[in-house]
Amino acid sequence: MAAHLEEQQELDNFKYFWRRIGRWIFALLVLAAIAYFGYTMYQRHLVTQNQEAAAVLEQLVVKAQQQADQAQINADLQKLQETYPKTIAAAQATLMVAATEFDAGRYDVASGHLSWVLKNQNTPLVQALAAQRLAVVKLQQKKYDEALAALDTKVEADFEPLLLETKGDVYAAQNKTQEALQSYEQALGKLPKEAAGRDLLQLKIDAQK
């Protein structure tokens, strides 16, 4: 009889627990399951997007190697940018086409491509490369203030020497010796001891003295 009463008490306690707390726990578990499912589906979506964008990038590379019409390449690039704007492949393709446009002397087109990368891609290395190359384009156009503005892009510490060296190049082009020297020295100070670019930076520093 005592055992029966004890079992009944445990059952009543469980019912009470379920009414007061259990339902909330169940609801949280359901929400967690839904969130996990959504995250998994989102990750699969990203993988699919990156794979599809990489395939388009490969086609663009082939067209570039075959020296296809540049207008067609830019049209294909625009479709890639519109369909897969946040993928690394879109950024890589844009940087590639920007380099081609720069070599052809179409600086405004190259500048537009590089600005697009800065706006749409947050990968640290890609951001640093796009900012540096945009500054080089502006430097070529003698748009020094715009070049310096591009170099004010916030980047991770590992990429700061690249932007500082280019900033020194901009100042040197303006014959601003002290500013150029300061930028070069800051870049040299941030470069690892074994970095290959140290000798070139030292030459630039010596040239400003």
N, C-alpha and C positions, 0 to 999 in steps of 0.2 A: 504494500500500500504506500509506504514511504517512497519507494522507488518510483511508483507511478506518479505520486505528487511531484517528485523532483523532476521527472520528465515533462510533466505538464507545465511546471514553472519555467523550465528551459524553453519550451515551446512558446509560452506566453512572452517570455523575454525576447525571443527571436522575432515574434510578431511585432512587438513594441519597437524593437530595433529597426526592423524593416520599415515600419510606418514613419518613424522619426528620421532615420539616417540612411537606411538601405537604398531607398529610392533615389536619393541624391548621389550616392556612390554609383549606382547603376547608370544614372544619367551622365555622370562624369566619364564613366568607362565608355559609354556609347559615343560621347563627344570626342574622347581620345582616339577611339577607333576610326571615327570619321576623319579626324585631323590627320591621322597617320595614312589613311587611304588617300586623302587629298594630296599629302606631301609626296607619297610614292608616285601618284599619277603625274604630279608636276615635274618630278625628277625624270620620269620617263619621257615626258613632253620635251624637256630640255635636251635630253640625249637625242631624241628624234630631230629636234630643230637643229642641233649642232651637226648631226650627220647629213641632213639635207643641205645645210648651208655649206658644209665642206665639199659636197659634190658639186655645187654651183661654183665654188672657188676653184676647184680643179678644172672645170670647163673654162673659166676665165683665164687661168694660167696657160692653158693650151692655146687659147685664142691669142693671148699676148705673145707667146712664143712663135706663133705662126704669123705674127704681125697683122692681125685682123684689123678691120676698120675701127679706129679709136672711138668714133661716135657710137658704134654698136657695143663696144666694150663698156662705155660709160652707161649706155642704156641697160645692159645686163647688170651692171653694178648697182644702178638705181633700184632695179627690181629686187636684188639681193638685200639691199639696205632696207627697203620697205617691208620685205617679208620676214627677214631674220635680223632685225636691227641690233639685238643685244648679243649676238654670237661673236666668238673670236674670229670665225671665218669671214664674217662681214667686215670686221676691222682689218684683218690681214689683206683682204681684197682691196679695200679702200686705200690702205697704205701703199700697196703695189701700184694701183692706178695713179695715185698721187705722185709717186716717184716718176712714172712715165710722163705724166703731164709736166712735171717740173723739168725733166730733161728736154722736153719739146719746147720749153719756154712759155708754156701756158700757165703762168703763175697764179692767176686768179682761180682757175679751175682746180689746181693743186691745193690752193689755200682752202677752197670750199670743201674738198674731200677731207682734209686734215681737221678742219673745224668740226665736221660731222663726226669723226672718230672721237674727238675730245668730248663731244656732247653725249655720245651714245655708248661709249665703252669705258668701264671703270677699272679694268685690269691695270695694275700699277705700271708694268712695263710698257703696255700699249699707250697708256696716258703719257708717259714720259717721252716715248718716241714721237708721238703725234705732236706734242708741244714743242719739242726740239726741232722737228722738221718744219713745223709751221713757222717757227722763228727764222729758220734758214730761208724759207720762201720770202718772208717779209724783208729779211736782210738783203736778199737778191734784188728786191724791188726798191730798196733804200727806204722802206717804211719802218724806220728804226723804233719809233714808239710802239707800233703794233708788234714788232718782234719782241721787245722787252715785255709787253703785256702777255704775250704767249708764254714767255719764260717765267712768269709769275705763277704759273700753274703749280698747285701743291702736289708734290710727288713724294714717294717714300725716300728715305735717307740714301738708299743705295743708288738712286738715280739723280740725286742732287748735283754731283760733279758734272754730269752731262749737260745739265741746264746752265750751271754756272760757267762752264767753259764757253758755251755758245753765247752767254750774256757778255762774256769778255770779248768775244769776236764782234759783237754788235757795237760795243763801246770802242773797240779798236778801229772799226770802220768809220766811226765818228771822230776819230783822233782824240778821244777822251782817255788819255793815257792813265791817269790815276784810277779811274773807274774800271778800266780794262785790267789793270794790274791787280786791283783788289779782287775782282771776280776770278781771275786766273789763280791767284794764290789761295782763295777760298776753295776752289775746285781741287787744287793740288792737295790741300790739307785734308780733304774728305776722301781722296782716293786711297785705296789700299796700297801698301808698300810694293806689292808685287804687280800692280796694275800696269798693263802695257802702255797706257796713254800718258804715263808720268813724264817720259822724256819729251814728248811733243809739248805738253803743258809747260815744262821748264823752258823750252825754247821760246814759247810765246811770252813767258814772263821776262826772260832775258831781253827780248826784242822791245819790251816796253820801258826798259831802264836806260 
